[in-house]
Amino acid sequence: MDLSNERVLVIGLGRSGKAAALKLKGLGASVLASDVSTADEMSALAEELRAGGIDVELGAQDDSLLAGVDLVVVSPGVPSRVPLLLGARALGLPVWSEIELAYRLTDKPIIAITGTNGKTTTTTLIGEVFEAAGHPAAVGGNIGTPLVSIADDSGIETLIVEVSSFQLDTIVDFRPKIAVLLNITEDHLDWHPDFADYARAKSRIFLNQTVDDIAVLNLDDPHVKALVPGIKARVIGTSKDELKNGVCVSGGRIVIRLDKEIDLCGISELKLRGSHNIENVMAVAAACFAAGIDAQVIADTVTGFSGLHHRVEFVETINGVSYYNDSKATNVDATVKALTAFTEPLVLLVGGRNKGNSFVPLARSLGPGVKAVVGFGEAGRDILQVMPGDIRREYAATVEDAVVRAAALAHPGDVVLLSPACASFDAFNGYTQRGDAFKKAVIGLGVSDGESKN
């Protein structure tokens, strides 16, 4: 792709925007980068980019930025309906996501994974399987390293990419060889105008696939299953119910039924907790088997995988109470699924910044094992208001205070689970910082009590 002498506007200077701007400059384009933020850290980034020959405009964005522009590349998180993007489309300018740019720079096969929940675990685990099989692959996208930074890496054979609804909303030709859709539940309704638009964006992962490609879909999710008739690619379904063709659970075991039947592994052999992780593992098995990976390598990898930080992560047992960090649960469905990982009496910590979601489904999902709910932060009180009246409810201003309150409510044999059902941006710069604060507070319980850890 020849972008020399092209004028490209990059909107949004997060991780992906910065990577896109640098890549475009390296390809010979004339680059103007814009971000509405004027924060100190953005000013430092602006100076770094300017030193590399990239023009940068911070603050208010208006149509004057579009003068002389041939292409617009938009970062994830920039809503597609902001005036500047509407102005670009009115002028007939192409608007690409960063993953669209990356796709046009590579001829490597792409495995793309999306879904409201589980996509990072699934993407990481697919990468682990490829590594175990000795197939050079790079993992990136929404999970960490921008796709544009690894797309043309000569030492890589396959790109394994986590993609978000934000990124998919502005693809044009992006076409993964294998596309995985895990689930679609309410999320990011502060960005998308409604759930239908969010679901539409997720479904775009299959938009450009042909009969030569593979689409992996979780048939247990009704919104995902409804997409099957419109997909051109070969569909591989996954389900916790029996399937004649696909990847499913049969007799407590995960089996692959594609051309022949392969007994992959027992559910009890998985170290990952929760029914949602069974769905994730089936998606991994489907994608990797379709990519030609040996079933035994897949089985050995998925049964040996113990999970990621901040995703139902065991922290410590103190005074007989086990503490788990699920700070990555930034929406209601993620918290509902996390609860399925436990049979012990449980104290649930929820709160943060609401992303436009209803908490009623969470209230309805609480079984008899949930003995108390501690709400914290900006949305904590709102969540407590819809919780069942027969469950103990307490409010704490901060995560740290919530840990102290939960410890007072829990007894030996209980579980305390941080699974917030909200974004973290009321008090933290991301779910990782929130999870780290939770873990630090938990460890502090043992120190302050002078108790040995059990």
GULOSE-786607 format. One record per residue (C-alpha): x, y, z; residue in one letter. Coordinates in steps of 0.2 Angstrom, whole numbers, plus 5000, padded with zeros to 4 digits. Example, Ala and Ser with C-alpha at 12.3 -4.5 7.8 and 13.67 -1.06 7.14 Angstrom:
<X 5062 Y 4978 Z 5039 rotor A>
<X 5068 Y 4995 Z 5036 rotor S>
//
This chain:
<X 5000 Y 5000 Z 5000 rotor M>
<X 5008 Y 5016 Z 4994 rotor D>
<X 5004 Y 5031 Z 5006 rotor L>
<X 5018 Y 5042 Z 5002 rotor S>
<X 5013 Y 5060 Z 4999 rotor N>
<X 4996 Y 5056 Z 5006 rotor E>
<X 4989 Y 5067 Z 5020 rotor R>
<X 4982 Y 5057 Z 5034 rotor V>
<X 4973 Y 5063 Z 5050 rotor L>
<X 4974 Y 5052 Z 5065 rotor V>
<X 4961 Y 5055 Z 5078 rotor I>
<X 4964 Y 5050 Z 5096 rotor G>
<X 4981 Y 5047 Z 5103 rotor L>
<X 4980 Y 5033 Z 5114 rotor G>
<X 4991 Y 5017 Z 5112 rotor R>
<X 4983 Y 5013 Z 5095 rotor S>
<X 4983 Y 5031 Z 5088 rotor G>
<X 5001 Y 5033 Z 5093 rotor K>
<X 5006 Y 5017 Z 5084 rotor A>
<X 4996 Y 5021 Z 5069 rotor A>
<X 5004 Y 5039 Z 5067 rotor A>
<X 5021 Y 5032 Z 5069 rotor L>
<X 5018 Y 5018 Z 5056 rotor K>
<X 5010 Y 5030 Z 5044 rotor L>
<X 5025 Y 5042 Z 5045 rotor K>
<X 5037 Y 5027 Z 5042 rotor G>
<X 5027 Y 5023 Z 5026 rotor L>
<X 5030 Y 5041 Z 5020 rotor G>
<X 5013 Y 5049 Z 5023 rotor A>
<X 5011 Y 5066 Z 5029 rotor S>
<X 5003 Y 5064 Z 5046 rotor V>
<X 4992 Y 5076 Z 5057 rotor L>
<X 4988 Y 5068 Z 5074 rotor A>
<X 4973 Y 5076 Z 5085 rotor S>
<X 4967 Y 5072 Z 5102 rotor D>
<X 4954 Y 5082 Z 5112 rotor V>
<X 4965 Y 5080 Z 5128 rotor S>
<X 4977 Y 5093 Z 5134 rotor T>
<X 4983 Y 5084 Z 5149 rotor A>
<X 5001 Y 5084 Z 5154 rotor D>
<X 5004 Y 5066 Z 5148 rotor E>
<X 4997 Y 5070 Z 5131 rotor M>
<X 5007 Y 5086 Z 5129 rotor S>
<X 5023 Y 5075 Z 5132 rotor A>
<X 5017 Y 5063 Z 5119 rotor L>
<X 5013 Y 5077 Z 5107 rotor A>
<X 5031 Y 5083 Z 5109 rotor E>
<X 5038 Y 5065 Z 5105 rotor E>
<X 5028 Y 5064 Z 5089 rotor L>
<X 5032 Y 5081 Z 5084 rotor R>
<X 5051 Y 5077 Z 5086 rotor A>
<X 5047 Y 5062 Z 5074 rotor G>
<X 5040 Y 5074 Z 5060 rotor G>
<X 5022 Y 5072 Z 5064 rotor I>
<X 5010 Y 5087 Z 5066 rotor D>
<X 5000 Y 5087 Z 5082 rotor V>
<X 4985 Y 5097 Z 5087 rotor E>
<X 4978 Y 5095 Z 5105 rotor L>
<X 4961 Y 5102 Z 5111 rotor G>
<X 4946 Y 5107 Z 5102 rotor A>
<X 4943 Y 5097 Z 5085 rotor Q>
<X 4934 Y 5106 Z 5071 rotor D>
<X 4932 Y 5103 Z 5052 rotor D>
<X 4947 Y 5114 Z 5049 rotor S>
<X 4958 Y 5098 Z 5053 rotor L>
<X 4951 Y 5090 Z 5038 rotor L>
<X 4958 Y 5102 Z 5025 rotor A>
<X 4969 Y 5093 Z 5013 rotor G>
<X 4966 Y 5076 Z 5021 rotor V>
<X 4966 Y 5060 Z 5010 rotor D>
<X 4963 Y 5048 Z 5024 rotor L>
<X 4956 Y 5047 Z 5042 rotor V>
<X 4962 Y 5034 Z 5054 rotor V>
<X 4952 Y 5034 Z 5070 rotor V>
<X 4958 Y 5026 Z 5087 rotor S>
<X 4947 Y 5014 Z 5097 rotor P>
<X 4936 Y 5024 Z 5110 rotor G>
<X 4933 Y 5039 Z 5098 rotor V>
<X 4914 Y 5038 Z 5095 rotor P>
<X 4910 Y 5036 Z 5077 rotor S>
<X 4897 Y 5050 Z 5079 rotor R>
<X 4909 Y 5064 Z 5085 rotor V>
<X 4907 Y 5079 Z 5073 rotor P>
<X 4924 Y 5078 Z 5066 rotor L>
<X 4921 Y 5060 Z 5060 rotor L>
<X 4904 Y 5065 Z 5053 rotor L>
<X 4912 Y 5079 Z 5044 rotor G>
<X 4925 Y 5067 Z 5036 rotor A>
<X 4911 Y 5056 Z 5030 rotor R>
<X 4901 Y 5070 Z 5023 rotor A>
<X 4917 Y 5075 Z 5013 rotor L>
<X 4918 Y 5057 Z 5006 rotor G>
<X 4935 Y 5054 Z 5015 rotor L>
<X 4939 Y 5036 Z 5020 rotor P>
<X 4938 Y 5032 Z 5038 rotor V>
<X 4948 Y 5017 Z 5045 rotor W>
<X 4951 Y 5010 Z 5061 rotor S>
<X 4969 Y 5006 Z 5066 rotor E>
<X 4966 Y 4987 Z 5063 rotor I>
<X 4960 Y 4991 Z 5045 rotor E>
<X 4976 Y 5000 Z 5042 rotor L>
<X 4986 Y 4985 Z 5049 rotor A>
<X 4976 Y 4973 Z 5039 rotor Y>
<X 4981 Y 4982 Z 5023 rotor R>
<X 4999 Y 4981 Z 5028 rotor L>
<X 5000 Y 4962 Z 5030 rotor T>
<X 4997 Y 4946 Z 5020 rotor D>
<X 4998 Y 4935 Z 5036 rotor K>
<X 4982 Y 4925 Z 5041 rotor P>
<X 4973 Y 4933 Z 5055 rotor I>
<X 4963 Y 4925 Z 5069 rotor I>
<X 4952 Y 4938 Z 5077 rotor A>
<X 4942 Y 4936 Z 5093 rotor I>
<X 4928 Y 4947 Z 5100 rotor T>
<X 4914 Y 4946 Z 5112 rotor G>
<X 4908 Y 4956 Z 5127 rotor T>
<X 4917 Y 4945 Z 5139 rotor N>
<X 4931 Y 4932 Z 5138 rotor G>
<X 4940 Y 4939 Z 5123 rotor K>
<X 4957 Y 4942 Z 5132 rotor T>
<X 4957 Y 4925 Z 5140 rotor T>
<X 4953 Y 4917 Z 5124 rotor T>
<X 4965 Y 4927 Z 5113 rotor T>
<X 4979 Y 4924 Z 5126 rotor T>
<X 4975 Y 4905 Z 5126 rotor L>
<X 4975 Y 4904 Z 5108 rotor I>
<X 4992 Y 4912 Z 5108 rotor G>
<X 4998 Y 4899 Z 5121 rotor E>
<X 4992 Y 4885 Z 5110 rotor V>
<X 5001 Y 4892 Z 5095 rotor F>
<X 5017 Y 4894 Z 5105 rotor E>
<X 5016 Y 4876 Z 5112 rotor A>
<X 5014 Y 4870 Z 5094 rotor A>
<X 5029 Y 4879 Z 5088 rotor G>
<X 5020 Y 4890 Z 5076 rotor H>
<X 5027 Y 4908 Z 5076 rotor P>
<X 5012 Y 4920 Z 5080 rotor A>
<X 5010 Y 4937 Z 5088 rotor A>
<X 4996 Y 4942 Z 5100 rotor V>
<X 4990 Y 4959 Z 5100 rotor G>
<X 4976 Y 4971 Z 5096 rotor G>
<X 4964 Y 4977 Z 5110 rotor N>
<X 4974 Y 4965 Z 5121 rotor I>
<X 4990 Y 4976 Z 5121 rotor G>
<X 5001 Y 4978 Z 5107 rotor T>
<X 4992 Y 4987 Z 5093 rotor P>
<X 4990 Y 4977 Z 5077 rotor L>
<X 4998 Y 4990 Z 5066 rotor V>
<X 5014 Y 4987 Z 5076 rotor S>
<X 5016 Y 4969 Z 5073 rotor I>
<X 5007 Y 4967 Z 5056 rotor A>
<X 5023 Y 4967 Z 5046 rotor D>
<X 5034 Y 4957 Z 5058 rotor D>
<X 5044 Y 4945 Z 5046 rotor S>
<X 5047 Y 4933 Z 5060 rotor G>
<X 5028 Y 4930 Z 5063 rotor I>
<X 5017 Y 4918 Z 5053 rotor E>
<X 5000 Y 4921 Z 5061 rotor T>
<X 4992 Y 4936 Z 5069 rotor L>
<X 4981 Y 4933 Z 5084 rotor I>
<X 4971 Y 4948 Z 5088 rotor V>
<X 4958 Y 4954 Z 5101 rotor E>
<X 4946 Y 4966 Z 5093 rotor V>
<X 4933 Y 4977 Z 5101 rotor S>
<X 4917 Y 4984 Z 5095 rotor S>
<X 4925 Y 5001 Z 5094 rotor F>
<X 4938 Y 4994 Z 5082 rotor Q>
<X 4926 Y 4984 Z 5072 rotor L>
<X 4914 Y 4999 Z 5069 rotor D>
<X 4926 Y 5007 Z 5057 rotor T>
<X 4933 Y 4992 Z 5047 rotor I>
<X 4931 Y 4992 Z 5028 rotor V>
<X 4940 Y 4977 Z 5021 rotor D>
<X 4947 Y 4969 Z 5037 rotor F>
<X 4945 Y 4950 Z 5035 rotor R>
<X 4951 Y 4937 Z 5047 rotor P>
<X 4954 Y 4920 Z 5041 rotor K>
<X 4946 Y 4914 Z 5058 rotor I>
<X 4934 Y 4925 Z 5067 rotor A>
<X 4928 Y 4921 Z 5084 rotor V>
<X 4913 Y 4928 Z 5093 rotor L>
<X 4911 Y 4923 Z 5111 rotor L>
<X 4895 Y 4932 Z 5117 rotor N>
<X 4885 Y 4948 Z 5115 rotor I>
<X 4878 Y 4956 Z 5131 rotor T>
<X 4875 Y 4974 Z 5137 rotor E>
<X 4891 Y 4984 Z 5138 rotor D>
<X 4898 Y 5001 Z 5132 rotor H>
<X 4881 Y 5009 Z 5130 rotor L>
<X 4890 Y 5025 Z 5135 rotor D>
<X 4898 Y 5024 Z 5118 rotor W>
<X 4885 Y 5015 Z 5107 rotor H>
<X 4868 Y 5023 Z 5106 rotor P>
<X 4859 Y 5007 Z 5110 rotor D>
<X 4862 Y 4988 Z 5112 rotor F>
<X 4857 Y 4985 Z 5094 rotor A>
<X 4871 Y 4996 Z 5088 rotor D>
<X 4883 Y 4987 Z 5100 rotor Y>
<X 4878 Y 4970 Z 5093 rotor A>
<X 4879 Y 4977 Z 5075 rotor R>
<X 4897 Y 4982 Z 5078 rotor A>
<X 4902 Y 4965 Z 5086 rotor K>
<X 4894 Y 4956 Z 5071 rotor S>
<X 4905 Y 4965 Z 5059 rotor R>
<X 4919 Y 4953 Z 5063 rotor I>
<X 4911 Y 4942 Z 5050 rotor F>
<X 4908 Y 4956 Z 5037 rotor L>
<X 4921 Y 4952 Z 5024 rotor N>
<X 4923 Y 4933 Z 5027 rotor Q>
<X 4920 Y 4921 Z 5012 rotor T>
<X 4917 Y 4903 Z 5010 rotor V>
<X 4936 Y 4900 Z 5012 rotor D>
<X 4936 Y 4907 Z 5030 rotor D>
<X 4931 Y 4900 Z 5047 rotor I>
<X 4918 Y 4908 Z 5059 rotor A>
<X 4918 Y 4901 Z 5077 rotor V>
<X 4902 Y 4906 Z 5086 rotor L>
<X 4895 Y 4902 Z 5104 rotor N>
<X 4878 Y 4894 Z 5100 rotor L>
<X 4873 Y 4896 Z 5118 rotor D>
<X 4872 Y 4914 Z 5116 rotor D>
<X 4855 Y 4919 Z 5108 rotor P>
<X 4862 Y 4935 Z 5100 rotor H>
<X 4877 Y 4926 Z 5093 rotor V>
<X 4867 Y 4911 Z 5087 rotor K>
<X 4855 Y 4923 Z 5077 rotor A>
<X 4869 Y 4928 Z 5066 rotor L>
<X 4873 Y 4911 Z 5059 rotor V>
<X 4861 Y 4912 Z 5044 rotor P>
<X 4869 Y 4928 Z 5037 rotor G>
<X 4887 Y 4922 Z 5039 rotor I>
<X 4896 Y 4917 Z 5022 rotor K>
<X 4911 Y 4908 Z 5031 rotor A>
<X 4911 Y 4890 Z 5037 rotor R>
<X 4903 Y 4890 Z 5054 rotor V>
<X 4910 Y 4880 Z 5068 rotor I>
<X 4898 Y 4881 Z 5083 rotor G>
<X 4902 Y 4878 Z 5101 rotor T>
<X 4890 Y 4873 Z 5115 rotor S>
<X 4888 Y 4866 Z 5132 rotor K>
<X 4874 Y 4855 Z 5125 rotor D>
<X 4877 Y 4841 Z 5112 rotor E>
<X 4881 Y 4846 Z 5094 rotor L>
<X 4882 Y 4834 Z 5080 rotor K>
<X 4895 Y 4845 Z 5072 rotor N>
<X 4906 Y 4858 Z 5081 rotor G>
<X 4914 Y 4858 Z 5098 rotor V>
<X 4903 Y 4854 Z 5113 rotor C>
<X 4902 Y 4846 Z 5131 rotor V>
<X 4897 Y 4828 Z 5131 rotor S>
<X 4897 Y 4817 Z 5147 rotor G>
<X 4907 Y 4830 Z 5156 rotor G>
<X 4921 Y 4831 Z 5143 rotor R>
<X 4925 Y 4844 Z 5129 rotor I>
<X 4924 Y 4835 Z 5112 rotor V>
<X 4928 Y 4841 Z 5095 rotor I>
<X 4916 Y 4834 Z 5081 rotor R>
<X 4923 Y 4840 Z 5065 rotor L>
<X 4925 Y 4827 Z 5052 rotor D>
<X 4929 Y 4815 Z 5066 rotor K>
<X 4926 Y 4815 Z 5085 rotor E>
<X 4941 Y 4819 Z 5096 rotor I>
<X 4939 Y 4818 Z 5115 rotor D>
<X 4949 Y 4833 Z 5120 rotor L>
<X 4949 Y 4834 Z 5139 rotor C>
<X 4937 Y 4833 Z 5154 rotor G>
<X 4929 Y 4849 Z 5162 rotor I>
<X 4937 Y 4844 Z 5179 rotor S>
<X 4954 Y 4845 Z 5171 rotor E>
<X 4953 Y 4863 Z 5168 rotor L>
<X 4961 Y 4875 Z 5180 rotor K>
<X 4950 Y 4889 Z 5174 rotor L>
<X 4935 Y 4892 Z 5186 rotor R>
<X 4917 Y 4896 Z 5180 rotor G>
<X 4906 Y 4890 Z 5166 rotor S>
<X 4911 Y 4905 Z 5155 rotor H>
<X 4928 Y 4898 Z 5154 rotor N>
<X 4922 Y 4882 Z 5147 rotor I>
<X 4914 Y 4892 Z 5133 rotor E>
<X 4931 Y 4901 Z 5131 rotor N>
<X 4941 Y 4884 Z 5130 rotor V>
<X 4929 Y 4877 Z 5117 rotor M>
<X 4931 Y 4893 Z 5107 rotor A>
<X 4950 Y 4890 Z 5108 rotor V>
<X 4949 Y 4872 Z 5103 rotor A>
<X 4938 Y 4876 Z 5088 rotor A>
<X 4949 Y 4890 Z 5082 rotor A>
<X 4966 Y 4881 Z 5085 rotor C>
<X 4959 Y 4864 Z 5077 rotor F>
<X 4953 Y 4874 Z 5062 rotor A>
<X 4970 Y 4882 Z 5060 rotor A>
<X 4978 Y 4864 Z 5060 rotor G>
<X 4985 Y 4863 Z 5077 rotor I>
<X 4986 Y 4845 Z 5084 rotor D>
<X 4972 Y 4841 Z 5096 rotor A>
<X 4984 Y 4834 Z 5110 rotor Q>
<X 4994 Y 4851 Z 5110 rotor V>
<X 4977 Y 4860 Z 5112 rotor I>
<X 4972 Y 4848 Z 5126 rotor A>
<X 4989 Y 4850 Z 5135 rotor D>
<X 4989 Y 4869 Z 5134 rotor T>
<X 4971 Y 4872 Z 5139 rotor V>
<X 4972 Y 4860 Z 5154 rotor T>
<X 4988 Y 4868 Z 5160 rotor G>
<X 4982 Y 4886 Z 5159 rotor F>
<X 4978 Y 4894 Z 5175 rotor S>
<X 4971 Y 4911 Z 5169 rotor G>
<X 4976 Y 4929 Z 5169 rotor L>
<X 4978 Y 4943 Z 5182 rotor H>
<X 4962 Y 4952 Z 5187 rotor H>
<X 4951 Y 4938 Z 5180 rotor R>
<X 4944 Y 4927 Z 5194 rotor V>
<X 4962 Y 4928 Z 5201 rotor E>
<X 4965 Y 4920 Z 5218 rotor F>
<X 4974 Y 4932 Z 5229 rotor V>
<X 4975 Y 4925 Z 5247 rotor E>
<X 4966 Y 4915 Z 5261 rotor T>
<X 4966 Y 4925 Z 5277 rotor I>
<X 4958 Y 4920 Z 5293 rotor N>
<X 4950 Y 4906 Z 5283 rotor G>
<X 4942 Y 4917 Z 5270 rotor V>
<X 4947 Y 4916 Z 5251 rotor S>
<X 4949 Y 4932 Z 5241 rotor Y>
<X 4947 Y 4933 Z 5222 rotor Y>
<X 4951 Y 4948 Z 5211 rotor N>
<X 4940 Y 4949 Z 5196 rotor D>
<X 4943 Y 4968 Z 5192 rotor S>
<X 4942 Y 4964 Z 5173 rotor K>
<X 4923 Y 4962 Z 5176 rotor A>
<X 4918 Y 4979 Z 5170 rotor T>
<X 4900 Y 4974 Z 5165 rotor N>
<X 4885 Y 4965 Z 5173 rotor V>
<X 4886 Y 4949 Z 5162 rotor D>
<X 4905 Y 4947 Z 5167 rotor A>
<X 4900 Y 4948 Z 5185 rotor T>
<X 4885 Y 4936 Z 5183 rotor V>
<X 4897 Y 4923 Z 5175 rotor K>
<X 4910 Y 4925 Z 5188 rotor A>
<X 4898 Y 4920 Z 5201 rotor L>
<X 4896 Y 4903 Z 5193 rotor T>
<X 4914 Y 4899 Z 5198 rotor A>
<X 4909 Y 4897 Z 5216 rotor F>
<X 4899 Y 4886 Z 5227 rotor T>
<X 4905 Y 4893 Z 5243 rotor E>
<X 4896 Y 4907 Z 5253 rotor P>
<X 4901 Y 4923 Z 5245 rotor L>
<X 4903 Y 4942 Z 5249 rotor V>
<X 4902 Y 4951 Z 5233 rotor L>
<X 4911 Y 4968 Z 5230 rotor L>
<X 4903 Y 4979 Z 5216 rotor V>
<X 4904 Y 4997 Z 5210 rotor G>
<X 4914 Y 5009 Z 5200 rotor G>
<X 4907 Y 5019 Z 5185 rotor R>
<X 4892 Y 5013 Z 5176 rotor N>
<X 4893 Y 5012 Z 5157 rotor K>
<X 4874 Y 5014 Z 5155 rotor G>
<X 4870 Y 4996 Z 5160 rotor N>
<X 4855 Y 4990 Z 5171 rotor S>
<X 4860 Y 4980 Z 5187 rotor F>
<X 4843 Y 4971 Z 5188 rotor V>
<X 4850 Y 4956 Z 5179 rotor P>
<X 4864 Y 4955 Z 5192 rotor L>
<X 4851 Y 4956 Z 5206 rotor A>
<X 4841 Y 4942 Z 5198 rotor R>
<X 4856 Y 4931 Z 5196 rotor S>
<X 4861 Y 4931 Z 5214 rotor L>
<X 4859 Y 4914 Z 5221 rotor G>
<X 4857 Y 4908 Z 5240 rotor P>
<X 4876 Y 4907 Z 5241 rotor G>
<X 4878 Y 4926 Z 5240 rotor V>
<X 4877 Y 4932 Z 5258 rotor K>
<X 4881 Y 4950 Z 5256 rotor A>
<X 4885 Y 4963 Z 5243 rotor V>
<X 4896 Y 4978 Z 5247 rotor V>
<X 4894 Y 4992 Z 5235 rotor G>
<X 4908 Y 5005 Z 5232 rotor F>
<X 4913 Y 5020 Z 5222 rotor G>
<X 4902 Y 5031 Z 5211 rotor E>
<X 4889 Y 5017 Z 5206 rotor A>
<X 4889 Y 5008 Z 5222 rotor G>
<X 4873 Y 5015 Z 5230 rotor R>
<X 4864 Y 5013 Z 5214 rotor D>
<X 4868 Y 4995 Z 5213 rotor I>
<X 4863 Y 4991 Z 5231 rotor L>
<X 4846 Y 4999 Z 5228 rotor Q>
<X 4841 Y 4985 Z 5216 rotor V>
<X 4849 Y 4971 Z 5226 rotor M>
<X 4837 Y 4958 Z 5234 rotor P>
<X 4831 Y 4964 Z 5251 rotor G>
<X 4835 Y 4948 Z 5260 rotor D>
<X 4854 Y 4950 Z 5256 rotor I>
<X 4865 Y 4960 Z 5268 rotor R>
<X 4870 Y 4977 Z 5259 rotor R>
<X 4883 Y 4989 Z 5264 rotor E>
<X 4891 Y 5004 Z 5255 rotor Y>
<X 4910 Y 5009 Z 5255 rotor A>
<X 4917 Y 5024 Z 5247 rotor A>
<X 4933 Y 5015 Z 5241 rotor T>
<X 4939 Y 4998 Z 5236 rotor V>
<X 4950 Y 4998 Z 5251 rotor E>
<X 4936 Y 5002 Z 5263 rotor D>
<X 4925 Y 4988 Z 5254 rotor A>
<X 4938 Y 4975 Z 5258 rotor V>
<X 4938 Y 4980 Z 5276 rotor V>
<X 4919 Y 4979 Z 5277 rotor R>
<X 4919 Y 4962 Z 5267 rotor A>
<X 4932 Y 4955 Z 5279 rotor A>
<X 4920 Y 4959 Z 5294 rotor A>
<X 4905 Y 4951 Z 5285 rotor L>
<X 4914 Y 4935 Z 5280 rotor A>
<X 4917 Y 4919 Z 5290 rotor H>
<X 4930 Y 4905 Z 5288 rotor P>
<X 4926 Y 4895 Z 5272 rotor G>
<X 4918 Y 4910 Z 5263 rotor D>
<X 4924 Y 4919 Z 5247 rotor V>
<X 4926 Y 4937 Z 5245 rotor V>
<X 4925 Y 4941 Z 5227 rotor L>
<X 4929 Y 4958 Z 5219 rotor L>
<X 4919 Y 4958 Z 5202 rotor S>
<X 4913 Y 4976 Z 5200 rotor P>
<X 4901 Y 4975 Z 5185 rotor A>
<X 4907 Y 4993 Z 5182 rotor C>
<X 4921 Y 5003 Z 5174 rotor A>
<X 4935 Y 5008 Z 5185 rotor S>
<X 4937 Y 5026 Z 5179 rotor F>
<X 4928 Y 5034 Z 5194 rotor D>
<X 4944 Y 5031 Z 5205 rotor A>
<X 4957 Y 5022 Z 5194 rotor F>
<X 4965 Y 5023 Z 5177 rotor N>
<X 4960 Y 5006 Z 5173 rotor G>
<X 4954 Y 4989 Z 5179 rotor Y>
<X 4972 Y 4984 Z 5182 rotor T>
<X 4975 Y 4998 Z 5195 rotor Q>
<X 4959 Y 4994 Z 5203 rotor R>
<X 4963 Y 4975 Z 5205 rotor G>
<X 4980 Y 4980 Z 5211 rotor D>
<X 4972 Y 4991 Z 5225 rotor A>
<X 4961 Y 4977 Z 5230 rotor F>
<X 4975 Y 4964 Z 5231 rotor K>
<X 4985 Y 4976 Z 5241 rotor K>
<X 4971 Y 4979 Z 5253 rotor A>
<X 4968 Y 4961 Z 5255 rotor V>
<X 4986 Y 4957 Z 5259 rotor I>
<X 4985 Y 4972 Z 5271 rotor G>
<X 4972 Y 4963 Z 5281 rotor L>
<X 4984 Y 4949 Z 5286 rotor G>
<X 4997 Y 4961 Z 5291 rotor V>
<X 4986 Y 4972 Z 5301 rotor S>
<X 4978 Y 4957 Z 5310 rotor D>
<X 4995 Y 4949 Z 5313 rotor G>
<X 4987 Y 4933 Z 5306 rotor E>
<X 4997 Y 4920 Z 5297 rotor S>
<X 4990 Y 4916 Z 5280 rotor K>
<X 4981 Y 4899 Z 5278 rotor N>
//
